[in-house]
Amino acid sequence: MNKQILILPGDGIGSEIMAEAVKVLELAADKFGLGIELSFDDLGGAAYERYGVPLADETLERARQADAILLGAVGGPQWDTIDPALRPERGLLKIRSQLGLFGNLRPAILYPQLAEASTLKPEVVSGLDILIVRELTGGIYFGQPRERRVLENGERQAYDTLPYSESEIRRIAKIGFDMARVRSKKLCSVDKANVLASSQLWREVVEEVGQEYPDVELSHMYVDNAAMQLVRAPKQFDVIVTDNMFGDILSDQASMLTGSIGMLPSASLDLNNKGMFEPCHGSAPDIAGQGIANPLATILSVSMMLRYSFSEVKAADAIEKAVSLVLDQGLRTGDIMSEGCRKVGTAEMGDAVVAALKNL
């Protein structure tokens, strides 16, 4: 039976980068004999314009029935002033929550061809290969109560809640340890246990899970120090496991070590490795429609989908090799441009990956 893949281009540059990813996916399916069927729908601002909500019930049901979901990006300034409950980002949070996509894998790998594109010295980032494992369906982004109110003295006040249960921490910690076990057997858990009660429980539960993995070296780091160490000596890290908010921030920071957030894919998985795959970057409304966005993070998200949800390792490896070959050719979108390379647009970069993949 063919694998059902739901395509959600989203907003901004989403449709542009998704078009290139779909070309690569279809070629990989043909080349490696993968039976797939694609369907398309809207999420985020595009869904609000079409359905009146950022995630329609029928779209959510299609996502439940799919074997995997490929997402572009959501959001844009045109929706900043609508009801907060209807903003594009709420659709993204809802689909993650409703599908139980609690385990977010965000690799930060520096392709050697892009060492000069990083804002850090090449000797600091050369050979960088970090995996950030982020808890994705709990914490402050989902916590209740959350409210804006006006106090008796007329002053405005807002608050959010950062809850974590033992089971939520335990399951994401297990993913972190499992990933560390097949890499360099080093896991760093990032928290703020010196201040936050939720982080104190986080550290306690991670320590308990660690007893099941005697072969993995576990360390702990406060998030402020982790942010500093990512810039000072990033190669000390192999796998990082952390909560929703900290993972959101640290993974974006790690993206700049690799030269551009336009190079970072991600996977959001449930307990059975069904997942939603998307680039780490946003919808970039400032460049939408110009054909200059970097599609490589979305193309690499296709590779992660084939690897983690479908166990198609050969196809995944081939896509990653094709991306590397294109970088060898000196082709660069504007965000990773460096001296001596040739600047290309979104479609040309996608076509180059397709050509490289065909020849493998």
Beta strands, then each sheet from edge to edge (+ up, - down):
strand 1: 3-10
strand 2: 36-40
strand 3: 68-73
strand 4: 103-109
strand 5: 129-135
strand 6: 147-150
strand 7: 156-159
strand 8: 186-191
strand 9: 217-222
strand 10: 239-242
strand 11: 265-269
strand 12: 275-279
strand 13: 331-332
strand 14: 342-343
sheet 1: 2+ 1+ 3+ 12+ 11- 4+ 5- 10- 8- 9-
sheet 2: 6+ 7-
sheet 3: 13+ 14+
end
